[in-house]
Each structure stands twice: as C-alpha cells, then as structure tokens.
C-alpha cells in the first residue's frame, strides 16, 4: 500500500540517523514463514506496523514521531 511505502521512506531516514539501531522493513505480500511467524508472535493485525523492543506500534508515523519512539526505546 502507498502508506506502507511512505512508512518505509521514514524508516530509511530514521535508520540512517541511528546507526546503532537495526531496522528491517518486511514486505508481507511475500508470504514468507518468517513474516507470518512475526505477525503471529506480535499480534500484527494492520499495516503499517512495527515492533520496537518487543512493543507493537500501528499506523503511519512521521520522522519526528518515529525518531522519538526509537530514542525512548534505547533508554528502556
């Protein structure tokens, strides 16, 4: 979806500014066992979504919002 593509651009930007953070974007249309496992493990029900330090987040998040979540998760 376009929102997921837009979220991917934000993820790329944020990961470029946080080299100590590993970010993986996964295309759920690939129907891979690993992706299905992660969807089940974290209870993913909508997209875009992401997991940061075992916590699930839903919906599009802009650069500033995502940067704040990443930075706060590093202090947990």
N, CA, C and O atoms as a Tripos MOL2 file, in Angstrom:
@<TRIPOS>MOLECULE
protein
  304   303    76     0     0
PROTEIN
NO_CHARGES

@<TRIPOS>ATOM
      1 N           0.8440   -1.1880    0.0000 N.3       1 UNK1
      2 CA          0.0000    0.0000    0.0000 C.3       1 UNK1
      3 C           0.8820    1.2410    0.0000 C.2       1 UNK1
      4 O           2.0470    1.1830    0.3940 O.2       1 UNK1
      5 N           0.3320    2.3450   -0.4360 N.am      2 UNK2
      6 CA          1.1120    3.5780   -0.5130 C.3       2 UNK2
      7 C           1.5540    4.0490    0.8700 C.2       2 UNK2
      8 O           2.6700    4.5450    1.0280 O.2       2 UNK2
      9 N           0.6940    3.9000    1.8640 N.am      3 UNK3
     10 CA          1.0710    4.3160    3.2250 C.3       3 UNK3
     11 C           2.2650    3.4980    3.7110 C.2       3 UNK3
     12 O           3.1570    4.0280    4.3740 O.2       3 UNK3
     13 N           2.2790    2.2030    3.3780 N.am      4 UNK4
     14 CA          3.4070    1.3480    3.7790 C.3       4 UNK4
     15 C           4.6890    1.7910    3.0740 C.2       4 UNK4
     16 O           5.7590    1.7900    3.6830 O.2       4 UNK4
     17 N           4.5930    2.1650    1.8130 N.am      5 UNK5
     18 CA          5.7680    2.6580    1.0820 C.3       5 UNK5
     19 C           6.2680    3.9560    1.7020 C.2       5 UNK5
     20 O           7.4720    4.1570    1.8540 O.2       5 UNK5
     21 N           5.3330    4.8380    2.0590 N.am      6 UNK6
     22 CA          5.7100    6.0920    2.7090 C.3       6 UNK6
     23 C           6.3770    5.8240    4.0530 C.2       6 UNK6
     24 O           7.3480    6.4890    4.4130 O.2       6 UNK6
     25 N           5.8520    4.8430    4.7960 N.am      7 UNK7
     26 CA          6.4390    4.4970    6.0830 C.3       7 UNK7
     27 C           7.8490    3.9550    5.8870 C.2       7 UNK7
     28 O           8.7400    4.2160    6.6960 O.2       7 UNK7
     29 N           8.0480    3.2020    4.8130 N.am      8 UNK8
     30 CA          9.3810    2.6890    4.5050 C.3       8 UNK8
     31 C          10.3850    3.8030    4.2940 C.2       8 UNK8
     32 O          11.5370    3.6890    4.7150 O.2       8 UNK8
     33 N           9.9660    4.8790    3.6490 N.am      9 UNK9
     34 CA         10.8510    6.0330    3.4490 C.3       9 UNK9
     35 C          11.2230    6.6610    4.7890 C.2       9 UNK9
     36 O          12.3730    7.0440    5.0040 O.2       9 UNK9
     37 N          10.2600    6.7620    5.6740 N.am     10 UNK10
     38 CA         10.5220    7.3130    7.0110 C.3      10 UNK10
     39 C          11.4800    6.3900    7.7660 C.2      10 UNK10
     40 O          12.4120    6.8680    8.4120 O.2      10 UNK10
     41 N          11.2630    5.0940    7.6940 N.am     11 UNK11
     42 CA         12.1520    4.1390    8.3660 C.3      11 UNK11
     43 C          13.5820    4.2740    7.8580 C.2      11 UNK11
     44 O          14.5280    4.2480    8.6450 O.2      11 UNK11
     45 N          13.7390    4.4170    6.5580 N.am     12 UNK12
     46 CA         15.0760    4.5750    5.9760 C.3      12 UNK12
     47 C          15.7490    5.8310    6.5020 C.2      12 UNK12
     48 O          16.9320    5.8130    6.8380 O.2      12 UNK12
     49 N          14.9970    6.9210    6.5720 N.am     13 UNK13
     50 CA         15.5450    8.1770    7.0800 C.3      13 UNK13
     51 C          15.9770    8.0380    8.5380 C.2      13 UNK13
     52 O          17.0840    8.4300    8.9080 O.2      13 UNK13
     53 N          15.0950    7.4790    9.3580 N.am     14 UNK14
     54 CA         15.3940    7.3520   10.7890 C.3      14 UNK14
     55 C          16.5610    6.3960   11.0100 C.2      14 UNK14
     56 O          17.4270    6.6710   11.8410 O.2      14 UNK14
     57 N          16.6030    5.2780   10.2840 N.am     15 UNK15
     58 CA         17.7000    4.3240   10.4760 C.3      15 UNK15
     59 C          19.0350    4.9350   10.0580 C.2      15 UNK15
     60 O          20.0740    4.6060   10.6290 O.2      15 UNK15
     61 N          19.0110    5.8220    9.0660 N.am     16 UNK16
     62 CA         20.2340    6.4960    8.6470 C.3      16 UNK16
     63 C          20.7930    7.4240    9.7130 C.2      16 UNK16
     64 O          21.9920    7.7010    9.7380 O.2      16 UNK16
     65 N          19.9300    7.8980   10.5820 N.am     17 UNK17
     66 CA         20.3490    8.7980   11.6670 C.3      17 UNK17
     67 C          20.5940    8.0740   12.9800 C.2      17 UNK17
     68 O          21.0030    8.6960   13.9600 O.2      17 UNK17
     69 N          20.3520    6.7730   13.0150 N.am     18 UNK18
     70 CA         20.5570    5.9660   14.2290 C.3      18 UNK18
     71 C          21.2940    4.6880   13.8370 C.2      18 UNK18
     72 O          20.6920    3.6170   13.7670 O.2      18 UNK18
     73 N          22.5920    4.8020   13.5840 N.am     19 UNK19
     74 CA         23.3640    3.6510   13.1390 C.3      19 UNK19
     75 C          23.4070    2.5250   14.1720 C.2      19 UNK19
     76 O          23.6890    1.3790   13.8220 O.2      19 UNK19
     77 N          23.1340    2.8340   15.4220 N.am     20 UNK20
     78 CA         23.1480    1.8060   16.4610 C.3      20 UNK20
     79 C          21.8100    1.0690   16.5570 C.2      20 UNK20
     80 O          21.6390    0.2010   17.4120 O.2      20 UNK20
     81 N          20.8630    1.4150   15.6810 N.am     21 UNK21
     82 CA         19.5520    0.7890   15.6620 C.3      21 UNK21
     83 C          19.3990   -0.0040   14.3780 C.2      21 UNK21
     84 O          19.6770    0.5050   13.2920 O.2      21 UNK21
     85 N          18.9570   -1.2510   14.4970 N.am     22 UNK22
     86 CA         18.7480   -2.0910   13.3240 C.3      22 UNK22
     87 C          17.2740   -2.0450   12.9600 C.2      22 UNK22
     88 O          16.4120   -2.3270   13.7920 O.2      22 UNK22
     89 N          16.9880   -1.6890   11.7160 N.am     23 UNK23
     90 CA         15.6120   -1.5910   11.2510 C.3      23 UNK23
     91 C          15.4520   -2.4680   10.0220 C.2      23 UNK23
     92 O          16.2220   -2.3640    9.0670 O.2      23 UNK23
     93 N          14.4430   -3.3360   10.0540 N.am     24 UNK24
     94 CA         14.1210   -4.1890    8.9200 C.3      24 UNK24
     95 C          12.7180   -3.8620    8.4450 C.2      24 UNK24
     96 O          11.7820   -3.8360    9.2440 O.2      24 UNK24
     97 N          12.5660   -3.6170    7.1670 N.am     25 UNK25
     98 CA         11.2450   -3.4580    6.5690 C.3      25 UNK25
     99 C          10.8960   -4.7850    5.9040 C.2      25 UNK25
    100 O          11.6850   -5.3250    5.1290 O.2      25 UNK25
    101 N           9.7230   -5.3020    6.2090 N.am     26 UNK26
    102 CA          9.3120   -6.6000    5.6750 C.3      26 UNK26
    103 C           8.0720   -6.4410    4.8110 C.2      26 UNK26
    104 O           7.0910   -5.8230    5.2240 O.2      26 UNK26
    105 N           8.1230   -6.9960    3.6230 N.am     27 UNK27
    106 CA          7.0040   -6.9520    2.6850 C.3      27 UNK27
    107 C           6.1220   -8.1680    2.9400 C.2      27 UNK27
    108 O           6.4830   -9.2920    2.5910 O.2      27 UNK27
    109 N           4.9660   -7.9350    3.5480 N.am     28 UNK28
    110 CA          4.0920   -9.0580    3.9160 C.3      28 UNK28
    111 C           3.4910   -9.7560    2.7150 C.2      28 UNK28
    112 O           3.0050  -10.8790    2.8460 O.2      28 UNK28
    113 N           3.5070   -9.1360    1.5570 N.am     29 UNK29
    114 CA          2.9650   -9.8010    0.3660 C.3      29 UNK29
    115 C           3.8550  -10.9440   -0.0980 C.2      29 UNK29
    116 O           3.4420  -11.7270   -0.9540 O.2      29 UNK29
    117 N           5.0600  -11.0620    0.4380 N.am     30 UNK30
    118 CA          5.9610  -12.1530    0.0680 C.3      30 UNK30
    119 C           5.5090  -13.4880    0.6370 C.2      30 UNK30
    120 O           5.9600  -14.5360    0.1760 O.2      30 UNK30
    121 N           4.6140  -13.4720    1.6440 N.am     31 UNK31
    122 CA          4.0590  -14.6840    2.2270 C.3      31 UNK31
    123 C           5.1490  -15.6510    2.7020 C.2      31 UNK31
    124 O           5.0920  -16.8490    2.4240 O.2      31 UNK31
    125 N           6.1230  -15.1240    3.4100 N.am     32 UNK32
    126 CA          7.2270  -15.9320    3.9250 C.3      32 UNK32
    127 C           6.9100  -16.4120    5.3380 C.2      32 UNK32
    128 O           6.2450  -15.7150    6.1050 O.2      32 UNK32
    129 N           7.3900  -17.6050    5.6740 N.am     33 UNK33
    130 CA          7.1580  -18.1630    7.0130 C.3      33 UNK33
    131 C           7.6760  -17.2410    8.1060 C.2      33 UNK33
    132 O           7.0350  -17.0950    9.1470 O.2      33 UNK33
    133 N           8.8110  -16.6260    7.8860 N.am     34 UNK34
    134 CA          9.3860  -15.7250    8.8960 C.3      34 UNK34
    135 C           8.4550  -14.5510    9.1660 C.2      34 UNK34
    136 O           8.2490  -14.1690   10.3180 O.2      34 UNK34
    137 N           7.8990  -13.9830    8.1140 N.am     35 UNK35
    138 CA          6.9780  -12.8590    8.2760 C.3      35 UNK35
    139 C           5.7190  -13.3170    8.9950 C.2      35 UNK35
    140 O           5.2500  -12.6270    9.9000 O.2      35 UNK35
    141 N           5.1650  -14.4510    8.6210 N.am     36 UNK36
    142 CA          3.9630  -14.9840    9.2890 C.3      36 UNK36
    143 C           4.2400  -15.2520   10.7680 C.2      36 UNK36
    144 O           3.3910  -14.9900   11.6200 O.2      36 UNK36
    145 N           5.4190  -15.7690   11.0690 N.am     37 UNK37
    146 CA          5.7980  -16.0170   12.4650 C.3      37 UNK37
    147 C           5.7920  -14.7050   13.2570 C.2      37 UNK37
    148 O           5.2310  -14.6390   14.3510 O.2      37 UNK37
    149 N           6.4110  -13.6750   12.7060 N.am     38 UNK38
    150 CA          6.4740  -12.3870   13.4040 C.3      38 UNK38
    151 C           5.0940  -11.7720   13.5610 C.2      38 UNK38
    152 O           4.8010  -11.1760   14.5970 O.2      38 UNK38
    153 N           4.2390  -11.9060   12.5480 N.am     39 UNK39
    154 CA          2.8700  -11.4000   12.6530 C.3      39 UNK39
    155 C           2.1360  -12.0880   13.8020 C.2      39 UNK39
    156 O           1.4250  -11.4420   14.5720 O.2      39 UNK39
    157 N           2.3130  -13.3910   13.9090 N.am     40 UNK40
    158 CA          1.6570  -14.1520   14.9770 C.3      40 UNK40
    159 C           2.2560  -13.8270   16.3340 C.2      40 UNK40
    160 O           1.5270  -13.5960   17.2980 O.2      40 UNK40
    161 N           3.5630  -13.8090   16.4120 N.am     41 UNK41
    162 CA          4.2410  -13.5520   17.6910 C.3      41 UNK41
    163 C           3.8390  -12.2070   18.2910 C.2      41 UNK41
    164 O           3.6130  -12.1070   19.4970 O.2      41 UNK41
    165 N           3.7480  -11.1720   17.4530 N.am     42 UNK42
    166 CA          3.4660   -9.8330   17.9570 C.3      42 UNK42
    167 C           2.0110   -9.4090   17.7910 C.2      42 UNK42
    168 O           1.6430   -8.3050   18.1910 O.2      42 UNK42
    169 N           1.1820  -10.2670   17.2080 N.am     43 UNK43
    170 CA         -0.2370   -9.9650   17.0710 C.3      43 UNK43
    171 C          -0.5290   -8.8670   16.0660 C.2      43 UNK43
    172 O          -1.4490   -8.0730   16.2630 O.2      43 UNK43
    173 N           0.2430   -8.8150   14.9960 N.am     44 UNK44
    174 CA          0.0580   -7.7850   13.9700 C.3      44 UNK44
    175 C          -1.2690   -8.0190   13.2630 C.2      44 UNK44
    176 O          -1.5360   -9.1140   12.7690 O.2      44 UNK44
    177 N          -2.0970   -6.9810   13.2200 N.am     45 UNK45
    178 CA         -3.4060   -7.0820   12.5850 C.3      45 UNK45
    179 C          -3.6390   -6.0220   11.5230 C.2      45 UNK45
    180 O          -4.6040   -6.1130   10.7650 O.2      45 UNK45
    181 N          -2.7690   -5.0130   11.4520 N.am     46 UNK46
    182 CA         -2.9220   -3.9660   10.4560 C.3      46 UNK46
    183 C          -1.5540   -3.4390   10.0670 C.2      46 UNK46
    184 O          -0.5520   -3.6940   10.7350 O.2      46 UNK46
    185 N          -1.5400   -2.6930    8.9600 N.am     47 UNK47
    186 CA         -0.2810   -2.1900    8.4300 C.3      47 UNK47
    187 C          -0.4270   -0.7210    8.0700 C.2      47 UNK47
    188 O          -1.5290   -0.2870    7.7340 O.2      47 UNK47
    189 N           0.6390    0.0540    8.1280 N.am     48 UNK48
    190 CA          1.9570   -0.3620    8.5620 C.3      48 UNK48
    191 C           1.9960   -0.5800   10.0750 C.2      48 UNK48
    192 O           1.2310    0.0200   10.8290 O.2      48 UNK48
    193 N           2.8850   -1.4290   10.4820 N.am     49 UNK49
    194 CA          3.1300   -1.6630   11.9010 C.3      49 UNK49
    195 C           4.5930   -2.0120   12.0680 C.2      49 UNK49
    196 O           5.2600   -2.4110   11.1130 O.2      49 UNK49
    197 N           5.0810   -1.8630   13.2660 N.am     50 UNK50
    198 CA          6.4650   -2.2010   13.5540 C.3      50 UNK50
    199 C           6.6060   -2.5610   15.0040 C.2      50 UNK50
    200 O           5.7640   -2.2130   15.8310 O.2      50 UNK50
    201 N           7.6880   -3.2680   15.3120 N.am     51 UNK51
    202 CA          7.9800   -3.6930   16.6770 C.3      51 UNK51
    203 C           9.3030   -3.0620   17.0850 C.2      51 UNK51
    204 O          10.3070   -3.1760   16.3820 O.2      51 UNK51
    205 N           9.2830   -2.4030   18.2170 N.am     52 UNK52
    206 CA         10.4940   -1.8140   18.7750 C.3      52 UNK52
    207 C          10.6030   -2.2910   20.2100 C.2      52 UNK52
    208 O           9.7320   -2.0200   21.0370 O.2      52 UNK52
    209 N          11.6860   -3.0090   20.4990 N.am     53 UNK53
    210 CA         11.9110   -3.5740   21.8360 C.3      53 UNK53
    211 C          10.6850   -4.3240   22.3490 C.2      53 UNK53
    212 O          10.2180   -4.0920   23.4640 O.2      53 UNK53
    213 N          10.1750   -5.2230   21.5150 N.am     54 UNK54
    214 CA          9.0650   -6.1070   21.8590 C.3      54 UNK54
    215 C           7.7190   -5.3990   21.9980 C.2      54 UNK54
    216 O           6.7490   -6.0210   22.4300 O.2      54 UNK54
    217 N           7.6330   -4.1170   21.6460 N.am     55 UNK55
    218 CA          6.3750   -3.3780   21.7240 C.3      55 UNK55
    219 C           5.8600   -3.1010   20.3090 C.2      55 UNK55
    220 O           6.6110   -2.6390   19.4490 O.2      55 UNK55
    221 N           4.5830   -3.3840   20.0740 N.am     56 UNK56
    222 CA          3.9720   -3.2360   18.7560 C.3      56 UNK56
    223 C           3.3610   -1.8520   18.5890 C.2      56 UNK56
    224 O           2.6760   -1.3590   19.4850 O.2      56 UNK56
    225 N           3.6090   -1.2230   17.4360 N.am     57 UNK57
    226 CA          3.0540    0.0750   17.0850 C.3      57 UNK57
    227 C           2.3100   -0.0640   15.7650 C.2      57 UNK57
    228 O           2.7350   -0.8160   14.8880 O.2      57 UNK57
    229 N           1.1910    0.6630   15.6170 N.am     58 UNK58
    230 CA          0.3740    0.6300   14.4010 C.3      58 UNK58
    231 C           0.2530    2.0020   13.7740 C.2      58 UNK58
    232 O           0.3850    3.0260   14.4440 O.2      58 UNK58
    233 N          -0.0020    2.0020   12.4720 N.am     59 UNK59
    234 CA         -0.3140    3.2310   11.7630 C.3      59 UNK59
    235 C           0.9180    3.9900   11.3220 C.2      59 UNK59
    236 O           2.0190    3.7760   11.8280 O.2      59 UNK59
    237 N           0.7110    4.8800   10.3680 N.am     60 UNK60
    238 CA          1.8170    5.6870    9.8540 C.3      60 UNK60
    239 C           2.3440    6.6000   10.9450 C.2      60 UNK60
    240 O           1.5800    7.1900   11.7090 O.2      60 UNK60
    241 N           3.6710    6.7060   11.0030 N.am     61 UNK61
    242 CA          4.2970    7.6320   11.9380 C.3      61 UNK61
    243 C           5.3560    8.4220   11.1800 C.2      61 UNK61
    244 O           6.1940    7.8440   10.4880 O.2      61 UNK61
    245 N           5.3160    9.7280   11.3110 N.am     62 UNK62
    246 CA          6.2760   10.6070   10.6510 C.3      62 UNK62
    247 C           7.6660   10.5050   11.2630 C.2      62 UNK62
    248 O           7.8770    9.8140   12.2600 O.2      62 UNK62
    249 N           8.6030   11.2050   10.6470 N.am     63 UNK63
    250 CA         10.0080   11.1330   11.0660 C.3      63 UNK63
    251 C          10.2050   11.4970   12.5320 C.2      63 UNK63
    252 O          10.8860   10.7800   13.2650 O.2      63 UNK63
    253 N           9.6170   12.5960   12.9580 N.am     64 UNK64
    254 CA          9.8140   13.0400   14.3430 C.3      64 UNK64
    255 C           9.2110   12.0680   15.3480 C.2      64 UNK64
    256 O           9.8330   11.7540   16.3630 O.2      64 UNK64
    257 N           8.0090   11.5940   15.0690 N.am     65 UNK65
    258 CA          7.3670   10.6400   15.9740 C.3      65 UNK65
    259 C           8.1340    9.3470   16.0790 C.2      65 UNK65
    260 O           8.3300    8.8210   17.1750 O.2      65 UNK65
    261 N           8.5740    8.8250   14.9370 N.am     66 UNK66
    262 CA          9.3260    7.5720   14.9460 C.3      66 UNK66
    263 C          10.6850    7.7550   15.6040 C.2      66 UNK66
    264 O          11.1390    6.8920   16.3560 O.2      66 UNK66
    265 N          11.3260    8.8700   15.3220 N.am     67 UNK67
    266 CA         12.6260    9.1470   15.9560 C.3      67 UNK67
    267 C          12.4790    9.1710   17.4790 C.2      67 UNK67
    268 O          13.3240    8.6390   18.1990 O.2      67 UNK67
    269 N          11.4100    9.7850   17.9590 N.am     68 UNK68
    270 CA         11.1730    9.8560   19.4060 C.3      68 UNK68
    271 C          10.9650    8.4600   19.9970 C.2      68 UNK68
    272 O          11.5140    8.1450   21.0520 O.2      68 UNK68
    273 N          10.1800    7.6320   19.3240 N.am     69 UNK69
    274 CA          9.9430    6.2660   19.8060 C.3      69 UNK69
    275 C          11.2430    5.4790   19.8450 C.2      69 UNK69
    276 O          11.5110    4.7780   20.8210 O.2      69 UNK69
    277 N          12.0580    5.5850   18.7930 N.am     70 UNK70
    278 CA         13.3430    4.8670   18.7470 C.3      70 UNK70
    279 C          14.2590    5.3470   19.8600 C.2      70 UNK70
    280 O          14.8540    4.5320   20.5660 O.2      70 UNK70
    281 N          14.3790    6.6490   20.0250 N.am     71 UNK71
    282 CA         15.2590    7.1890   21.0560 C.3      71 UNK71
    283 C          14.7940    6.7970   22.4550 C.2      71 UNK71
    284 O          15.6170    6.4420   23.2980 O.2      71 UNK71
    285 N          13.4920    6.8540   22.7130 N.am     72 UNK72
    286 CA         12.9650    6.4690   24.0200 C.3      72 UNK72
    287 C          13.1550    4.9790   24.2760 C.2      72 UNK72
    288 O          13.3770    4.5770   25.4190 O.2      72 UNK72
    289 N          13.0720    4.1600   23.2440 N.am     73 UNK73
    290 CA         13.2300    2.7170   23.4250 C.3      73 UNK73
    291 C          14.6590    2.3470   23.7840 C.2      73 UNK73
    292 O          14.8950    1.3110   24.4040 O.2      73 UNK73
    293 N          15.6100    3.1840   23.4010 N.am     74 UNK74
    294 CA         17.0000    2.9250   23.7220 C.3      74 UNK74
    295 C          17.3090    3.1620   25.1890 C.2      74 UNK74
    296 O          18.3480    2.7290   25.6890 O.2      74 UNK74
    297 N          16.4090    3.8470   25.8790 N.am     75 UNK75
    298 CA         16.6070    4.1410   27.3020 C.3      75 UNK75
    299 C          15.8270    3.2000   28.1990 C.2      75 UNK75
    300 O          15.8430    3.3470   29.4210 O.2      75 UNK75
    301 N          15.1490    2.2420   27.6030 N.am     76 UNK76
    302 CA         14.3360    1.2980   28.4000 C.3      76 UNK76
    303 C          15.1790    0.1540   28.8740 C.2      76 UNK76
    304 O          14.6790   -0.7400   29.5560 O.2      76 UNK76
@<TRIPOS>BOND
     1     1     2 1
     2     2     3 1
     3     3     4 2
     4     3     5 am
     5     5     6 1
     6     6     7 1
     7     7     8 2
     8     7     9 am
     9     9    10 1
    10    10    11 1
    11    11    12 2
    12    11    13 am
    13    13    14 1
    14    14    15 1
    15    15    16 2
    16    15    17 am
    17    17    18 1
    18    18    19 1
    19    19    20 2
    20    19    21 am
    21    21    22 1
    22    22    23 1
    23    23    24 2
    24    23    25 am
    25    25    26 1
    26    26    27 1
    27    27    28 2
    28    27    29 am
    29    29    30 1
    30    30    31 1
    31    31    32 2
    32    31    33 am
    33    33    34 1
    34    34    35 1
    35    35    36 2
    36    35    37 am
    37    37    38 1
    38    38    39 1
    39    39    40 2
    40    39    41 am
    41    41    42 1
    42    42    43 1
    43    43    44 2
    44    43    45 am
    45    45    46 1
    46    46    47 1
    47    47    48 2
    48    47    49 am
    49    49    50 1
    50    50    51 1
    51    51    52 2
    52    51    53 am
    53    53    54 1
    54    54    55 1
    55    55    56 2
    56    55    57 am
    57    57    58 1
    58    58    59 1
    59    59    60 2
    60    59    61 am
    61    61    62 1
    62    62    63 1
    63    63    64 2
    64    63    65 am
    65    65    66 1
    66    66    67 1
    67    67    68 2
    68    67    69 am
    69    69    70 1
    70    70    71 1
    71    71    72 2
    72    71    73 am
    73    73    74 1
    74    74    75 1
    75    75    76 2
    76    75    77 am
    77    77    78 1
    78    78    79 1
    79    79    80 2
    80    79    81 am
    81    81    82 1
    82    82    83 1
    83    83    84 2
    84    83    85 am
    85    85    86 1
    86    86    87 1
    87    87    88 2
    88    87    89 am
    89    89    90 1
    90    90    91 1
    91    91    92 2
    92    91    93 am
    93    93    94 1
    94    94    95 1
    95    95    96 2
    96    95    97 am
    97    97    98 1
    98    98    99 1
    99    99   100 2
   100    99   101 am
   101   101   102 1
   102   102   103 1
   103   103   104 2
   104   103   105 am
   105   105   106 1
   106   106   107 1
   107   107   108 2
   108   107   109 am
   109   109   110 1
   110   110   111 1
   111   111   112 2
   112   111   113 am
   113   113   114 1
   114   114   115 1
   115   115   116 2
   116   115   117 am
   117   117   118 1
   118   118   119 1
   119   119   120 2
   120   119   121 am
   121   121   122 1
   122   122   123 1
   123   123   124 2
   124   123   125 am
   125   125   126 1
   126   126   127 1
   127   127   128 2
   128   127   129 am
   129   129   130 1
   130   130   131 1
   131   131   132 2
   132   131   133 am
   133   133   134 1
   134   134   135 1
   135   135   136 2
   136   135   137 am
   137   137   138 1
   138   138   139 1
   139   139   140 2
   140   139   141 am
   141   141   142 1
   142   142   143 1
   143   143   144 2
   144   143   145 am
   145   145   146 1
   146   146   147 1
   147   147   148 2
   148   147   149 am
   149   149   150 1
   150   150   151 1
   151   151   152 2
   152   151   153 am
   153   153   154 1
   154   154   155 1
   155   155   156 2
   156   155   157 am
   157   157   158 1
   158   158   159 1
   159   159   160 2
   160   159   161 am
   161   161   162 1
   162   162   163 1
   163   163   164 2
   164   163   165 am
   165   165   166 1
   166   166   167 1
   167   167   168 2
   168   167   169 am
   169   169   170 1
   170   170   171 1
   171   171   172 2
   172   171   173 am
   173   173   174 1
   174   174   175 1
   175   175   176 2
   176   175   177 am
   177   177   178 1
   178   178   179 1
   179   179   180 2
   180   179   181 am
   181   181   182 1
   182   182   183 1
   183   183   184 2
   184   183   185 am
   185   185   186 1
   186   186   187 1
   187   187   188 2
   188   187   189 am
   189   189   190 1
   190   190   191 1
   191   191   192 2
   192   191   193 am
   193   193   194 1
   194   194   195 1
   195   195   196 2
   196   195   197 am
   197   197   198 1
   198   198   199 1
   199   199   200 2
   200   199   201 am
   201   201   202 1
   202   202   203 1
   203   203   204 2
   204   203   205 am
   205   205   206 1
   206   206   207 1
   207   207   208 2
   208   207   209 am
   209   209   210 1
   210   210   211 1
   211   211   212 2
   212   211   213 am
   213   213   214 1
   214   214   215 1
   215   215   216 2
   216   215   217 am
   217   217   218 1
   218   218   219 1
   219   219   220 2
   220   219   221 am
   221   221   222 1
   222   222   223 1
   223   223   224 2
   224   223   225 am
   225   225   226 1
   226   226   227 1
   227   227   228 2
   228   227   229 am
   229   229   230 1
   230   230   231 1
   231   231   232 2
   232   231   233 am
   233   233   234 1
   234   234   235 1
   235   235   236 2
   236   235   237 am
   237   237   238 1
   238   238   239 1
   239   239   240 2
   240   239   241 am
   241   241   242 1
   242   242   243 1
   243   243   244 2
   244   243   245 am
   245   245   246 1
   246   246   247 1
   247   247   248 2
   248   247   249 am
   249   249   250 1
   250   250   251 1
   251   251   252 2
   252   251   253 am
   253   253   254 1
   254   254   255 1
   255   255   256 2
   256   255   257 am
   257   257   258 1
   258   258   259 1
   259   259   260 2
   260   259   261 am
   261   261   262 1
   262   262   263 1
   263   263   264 2
   264   263   265 am
   265   265   266 1
   266   266   267 1
   267   267   268 2
   268   267   269 am
   269   269   270 1
   270   270   271 1
   271   271   272 2
   272   271   273 am
   273   273   274 1
   274   274   275 1
   275   275   276 2
   276   275   277 am
   277   277   278 1
   278   278   279 1
   279   279   280 2
   280   279   281 am
   281   281   282 1
   282   282   283 1
   283   283   284 2
   284   283   285 am
   285   285   286 1
   286   286   287 1
   287   287   288 2
   288   287   289 am
   289   289   290 1
   290   290   291 1
   291   291   292 2
   292   291   293 am
   293   293   294 1
   294   294   295 1
   295   295   296 2
   296   295   297 am
   297   297   298 1
   298   298   299 1
   299   299   300 2
   300   299   301 am
   301   301   302 1
   302   302   303 1
   303   303   304 2
@<TRIPOS>SUBSTRUCTURE
     1 UNK1         2 RESIDUE 1 A UNK
     2 UNK2         6 RESIDUE 1 A UNK
     3 UNK3        10 RESIDUE 1 A UNK
     4 UNK4        14 RESIDUE 1 A UNK
     5 UNK5        18 RESIDUE 1 A UNK
     6 UNK6        22 RESIDUE 1 A UNK
     7 UNK7        26 RESIDUE 1 A UNK
     8 UNK8        30 RESIDUE 1 A UNK
     9 UNK9        34 RESIDUE 1 A UNK
    10 UNK10       38 RESIDUE 1 A UNK
    11 UNK11       42 RESIDUE 1 A UNK
    12 UNK12       46 RESIDUE 1 A UNK
    13 UNK13       50 RESIDUE 1 A UNK
    14 UNK14       54 RESIDUE 1 A UNK
    15 UNK15       58 RESIDUE 1 A UNK
    16 UNK16       62 RESIDUE 1 A UNK
    17 UNK17       66 RESIDUE 1 A UNK
    18 UNK18       70 RESIDUE 1 A UNK
    19 UNK19       74 RESIDUE 1 A UNK
    20 UNK20       78 RESIDUE 1 A UNK
    21 UNK21       82 RESIDUE 1 A UNK
    22 UNK22       86 RESIDUE 1 A UNK
    23 UNK23       90 RESIDUE 1 A UNK
    24 UNK24       94 RESIDUE 1 A UNK
    25 UNK25       98 RESIDUE 1 A UNK
    26 UNK26      102 RESIDUE 1 A UNK
    27 UNK27      106 RESIDUE 1 A UNK
    28 UNK28      110 RESIDUE 1 A UNK
    29 UNK29      114 RESIDUE 1 A UNK
    30 UNK30      118 RESIDUE 1 A UNK
    31 UNK31      122 RESIDUE 1 A UNK
    32 UNK32      126 RESIDUE 1 A UNK
    33 UNK33      130 RESIDUE 1 A UNK
    34 UNK34      134 RESIDUE 1 A UNK
    35 UNK35      138 RESIDUE 1 A UNK
    36 UNK36      142 RESIDUE 1 A UNK
    37 UNK37      146 RESIDUE 1 A UNK
    38 UNK38      150 RESIDUE 1 A UNK
    39 UNK39      154 RESIDUE 1 A UNK
    40 UNK40      158 RESIDUE 1 A UNK
    41 UNK41      162 RESIDUE 1 A UNK
    42 UNK42      166 RESIDUE 1 A UNK
    43 UNK43      170 RESIDUE 1 A UNK
    44 UNK44      174 RESIDUE 1 A UNK
    45 UNK45      178 RESIDUE 1 A UNK
    46 UNK46      182 RESIDUE 1 A UNK
    47 UNK47      186 RESIDUE 1 A UNK
    48 UNK48      190 RESIDUE 1 A UNK
    49 UNK49      194 RESIDUE 1 A UNK
    50 UNK50      198 RESIDUE 1 A UNK
    51 UNK51      202 RESIDUE 1 A UNK
    52 UNK52      206 RESIDUE 1 A UNK
    53 UNK53      210 RESIDUE 1 A UNK
    54 UNK54      214 RESIDUE 1 A UNK
    55 UNK55      218 RESIDUE 1 A UNK
    56 UNK56      222 RESIDUE 1 A UNK
    57 UNK57      226 RESIDUE 1 A UNK
    58 UNK58      230 RESIDUE 1 A UNK
    59 UNK59      234 RESIDUE 1 A UNK
    60 UNK60      238 RESIDUE 1 A UNK
    61 UNK61      242 RESIDUE 1 A UNK
    62 UNK62      246 RESIDUE 1 A UNK
    63 UNK63      250 RESIDUE 1 A UNK
    64 UNK64      254 RESIDUE 1 A UNK
    65 UNK65      258 RESIDUE 1 A UNK
    66 UNK66      262 RESIDUE 1 A UNK
    67 UNK67      266 RESIDUE 1 A UNK
    68 UNK68      270 RESIDUE 1 A UNK
    69 UNK69      274 RESIDUE 1 A UNK
    70 UNK70      278 RESIDUE 1 A UNK
    71 UNK71      282 RESIDUE 1 A UNK
    72 UNK72      286 RESIDUE 1 A UNK
    73 UNK73      290 RESIDUE 1 A UNK
    74 UNK74      294 RESIDUE 1 A UNK
    75 UNK75      298 RESIDUE 1 A UNK
    76 UNK76      302 RESIDUE 1 A UNK
